[in-house]
Amino acid sequence: MTTSNHPDHLLISHVSIDFPTPKGPFRALDKVDLRIEKGEFVSIIGHSGCGKSTVLNIVAGLYKATEGGIILDGKEVNEPGPERAVVFQNHSLLPWLSAYENVELAVKQVFKGKKSKAEMKEWIEHNLTLVHMDHAMHKRPDEISGGMKQRVGIARALAMEPQVLLLDEPFGALDALTRAHLQDSMMEIQAQLGNTVIMITHDVDEAVLLSDRIVMMSNGPAATVGEILEVNLPRPRNRVEMSETPEYIRCRHAVLQFLYERHGRKEASTPKSAAAATANADEDSEPSGGNIVKLNKTLVKAAA
Ligand SMILES: Nc1ncnc2c1ncn2[C@@H]1O[C@H](COP(=O)(O)OP(=O)(O)OP(=O)(O)O)[C@@H](O)[C@H]1O
């Protein structure tokens, strides 16, 4: 874990949220507390619907906590800002713009008046190169693969020079091989830039491979932080070499046990043992259509 003189770089303090419903307020989160250090990579894992995206949306400033709040470097944040960039599961690129132009939009928003035209061009190209998209920067989203689109989304977020990168299942829609490549790229980028990252995932191996700490959430309603696991694996991490180390196996087992033995979903008809369970916490989740609806809701809010 990165050491820092600012242990409370990002503070999620006593966050609760009630959503209005026809039957009255629905408490989705109850007293979520989390302290994150600068440069730390934290994953949030939990069963579908427990409130992971809600936590991320509150940190992003897209949702407002009913109680408690978010403090970044000593200042309360309650609206979106470029210092907290979000990458969603399904890329949110504008289809009529090239990869370069999509990144340019964000860069202009943040650096207008601060960087010259030439500096902006260099910065956009630098960020696209960082995610290995320099060869296709003038292609439009419909001309590139899903993995490449996610890379552009990550470049766009990084180009805003955020202090905190918020990743909402960034690799969830990708095939296993592309997902592995992007996970490796993400580790390289984070080693280079030292961003603070909060990533939501359903994938236990992804959480163990990438994280300094894994935050395991209890089931909702009124979900909260159940347990926090420290991943004491040295960096740089190599997925093949690491997969058989005792620490990797310990972490993987701890997460599976939390998810399937201590916090198994109540509605699951047959209880699963940690050993029998797949490493993907999404196994019990709702159809992905729910996620798409939720994503659209978030994007509409972000655009408003
Ligand atoms: N805008 C909203 N209005 C009402 N209820 C909401 C709203 N957003 C989320 N919820 C509810 O809050 C709970 C947490 O939802 P959230 O999307 O944060 O869960 P999640 O853990 O991210 O789920 P998944 O893993 O399926 O993406 C769910 O019960 C959801 O139905």
The ligand as a MOL file (V3000), in Angstrom:
LIG
                    3D

  0  0  0     0  0            999 V3000
M  V30 BEGIN CTAB
M  V30 COUNTS 31 33 0 0 0
M  V30 BEGIN ATOM
M  V30 1 N -32.2060 6.3080 -8.1250 0
M  V30 2 C -32.6480 5.3060 -7.3670 0
M  V30 3 N -33.9280 5.3150 -6.8670 0
M  V30 4 C -34.3900 4.3180 -6.0900 0
M  V30 5 N -33.6330 3.2480 -5.7250 0
M  V30 6 C -32.3750 3.1840 -6.1950 0
M  V30 7 C -31.8230 4.2030 -7.0460 0
M  V30 8 N -30.5320 3.8570 -7.3300 0
M  V30 9 C -30.3210 2.6780 -6.7160 0
M  V30 10 N -31.4060 2.2820 -6.0360 0
M  V30 11 C -31.5550 1.0580 -5.2020 0
M  V30 12 O -30.4890 1.0650 -4.2630 0
M  V30 13 C -29.9400 -0.2330 -4.0950 0
M  V30 14 C -28.4730 -0.2120 -4.4490 0
M  V30 15 O -28.3390 -0.0470 -5.8620 0
M  V30 16 P -26.9320 -0.0260 -6.5810 0
M  V30 17 O -27.1660 0.1920 -8.0230 0
M  V30 18 O -26.0300 0.9480 -5.8960 0
M  V30 19 O -26.3860 -1.5010 -6.2990 0
M  V30 20 P -25.1020 -2.2440 -6.9050 0
M  V30 21 O -24.4880 -2.9710 -5.7710 0
M  V30 22 O -24.2460 -1.2800 -7.6330 0
M  V30 23 O -25.7880 -3.2540 -7.9170 0
M  V30 24 P -25.1670 -4.0090 -9.2100 0
M  V30 25 O -24.0580 -4.8260 -8.6900 0
M  V30 26 O -26.3110 -4.8220 -9.6930 0
M  V30 27 O -24.7340 -2.9580 -10.1750 0
M  V30 28 C -30.7720 -1.1590 -4.9820 0
M  V30 29 O -31.7830 -1.7290 -4.1830 0
M  V30 30 C -31.3590 -0.2220 -6.0130 0
M  V30 31 O -32.5920 -0.7150 -6.4830 0
M  V30 END ATOM
M  V30 BEGIN BOND
M  V30 1 1 1 2
M  V30 2 1 2 3
M  V30 3 2 2 7
M  V30 4 2 3 4
M  V30 5 1 4 5
M  V30 6 2 5 6
M  V30 7 1 6 7
M  V30 8 1 6 10
M  V30 9 1 7 8
M  V30 10 2 8 9
M  V30 11 1 9 10
M  V30 12 1 10 11
M  V30 13 1 11 12
M  V30 14 1 11 30
M  V30 15 1 12 13
M  V30 16 1 13 14
M  V30 17 1 13 28
M  V30 18 1 14 15
M  V30 19 1 15 16
M  V30 20 2 16 17
M  V30 21 1 16 18
M  V30 22 1 16 19
M  V30 23 1 19 20
M  V30 24 2 20 21
M  V30 25 1 20 22
M  V30 26 1 20 23
M  V30 27 1 23 24
M  V30 28 2 24 25
M  V30 29 1 24 26
M  V30 30 1 24 27
M  V30 31 1 28 29
M  V30 32 1 28 30
M  V30 33 1 30 31
M  V30 END BOND
M  V30 END CTAB
M  END
